Amino acid sequence: MERIYLDYAATTPTHPEVVEAMLPYFCDAFGNPSSLYSYGLEARKAIELARMKVAQAIGAKNEEIVFTGGGSEADNFAIKGVAYANVRKGNHIITDIIEHHAVLETCRFLEKRGFKVTYLPVDKYGLVDPEKVREAITEKTILISIMHANNEIGTIQPIDEISKIAHKAKVYFHTDAVQTTGHIPVNVNELKVDMLSMSAHKFYGPKGVGVLYIRKGTKIVPLIHGGEQESGRRAGTENVPGIVGMGKAIELAGLEMTKEAERLTVLRDKLIKGILEKIDKVELNGHPEQRLPNNVNFSVDYIEGESTCLNLDLEGICISTGSACSSSSS
Ligand SMILES: Cc1ncc(COP(=O)(O)O)c(C=O)c1O
């Protein structure tokens, strides 16, 4: 049976060219990037090339890119790192109720340790109102974290408007761009963010590798202590093949992005129109236009999501009833 995979928000297959780029770093160029001899230098060079590719793709400087073990770690690093580095200034964080668990659970963790968190509501399209962000800021606010696009309903937030408000109030601004990087333009200067999280496996790169972009001058403490890797911001021997794969994946995504986004937008709108016309009692979730090109999300009255998912799987179609991260299977 031919299988149709429609859950690219959960993960993507690794691009064959990405696999090819990674392969030499398992058995041949396997050196520890911290070693001073040639094996080490070879690995170090590969990491720095990948760092440059990521930096170029998002308009950052090379030294503002910190490789992590994925999007969840990048979110944890941004939020805990800024919270603990700026605790003398204040203890208040602003986020919203539809963030990924990596943000929400990190905020809950901090709440148990003396921080105060405001969880902003969203409107019927899943949009955060920038005015509500402005109203929530107090003299104790140190960080605002609002995702670039939602992983379930695909709504794209007005990040540049919110970041302007944050900067005016001299509050750090972080965005989780795990679902947007590699799919729509992400530029840290246009978005005016201080920190931005990404994850390679969402754009045809390998799993278990991500990046936290940290704007120069941001006061942040590391999450993982130990060696001096990543300029002392993330200890641990680097995942060289993963990092190389992420560099290659972001490079390929940049080449294809405009054409691919146009192609997917046409397909997305065709699927939305077809489902709305042909099936009763369905409602589109998320914003009709301000949404990811690769996202379609519906509520269906009287039908239980999990059984629909399992029944469609029997037909060879993979869909999701929500974030993969909130189901017990992952
Ligand atoms: C919006 C968002 N943030 C963070 C993550 C976590 O990324 P990772 O799977 O690399 O830890 C995901 C993954 O589903 C996501 O969709």
The ligand as a Gaussian input file, in Angstrom:
#p B3LYP/6-31G(d) Opt

LIG

0 1
 C        7.024000      24.891000      17.912000
 C        7.952000      23.824000      18.393000
 N        8.847000      24.114000      19.338000
 C        9.715000      23.197000      19.809000
 C        9.695000      21.909000      19.334000
 C       10.672000      20.917000      19.892000
 O       11.694000      20.661000      18.980000
 P       12.546000      19.314000      19.110000
 O       11.671000      18.202000      18.639000
 O       13.719000      19.543000      18.196000
 O       12.970000      19.209000      20.524000
 C        8.763000      21.544000      18.353000
 C        8.676000      20.138000      17.873000
 O        7.631000      19.599000      17.673000
 C        7.871000      22.533000      17.866000
 O        6.966000      22.238000      16.935000

